Structures are given as C-alpha cells and as structure tokens.
C-alpha cells in the first residue's frame, strides 16, 4: 500500500498492517538498484505506521541473501522501537 493508505487505515481501524515488500513480481533475487528502491519503500511504509513488513531476498544462486535480510530486519526493529 501507499504510505497515505497506511496512515488512513491506522487512523480509521485497529488493524495490524504488515504488507509484503516487493518492487516487482517474479522471484526474490534483486539487483542493487531494486534493493535501494525497496529500502526507501520500507522506510516510508514503516514511518507511515506499518506494524511490520513481510519480505524475502535470495542471491543469484537461489540461496537466502542473509546480508540483505539482516539489514531489513534491523531496519524494521529500529523503526518499530
């Protein structure tokens, strides 16, 4: 959802909002520019009031991209505190 939608939903409901963070369909292996875009979107959504984010990252080999996952987990924790 757009950050404005999140703010409105938080004002008007008591729903938990945990959107899926994706910059495009088809897979979870992202290039650096896509990761930067998703980082900016994550910041905006968390600052708008999301209760968390759902996301996943794979490397080019199809294994978990642990470094990127850790960065986004830390971002989620930092904003939520």
Secondary structure, DSSP 8 states (H G I E B T S, - for coil): --HHHHHHHHHH-----EEE--SSSS-SB--HHHHHHHHHHHHHHHHHT-SEEE---B-TTSSB-HHHHHHHHHHHHHHH-
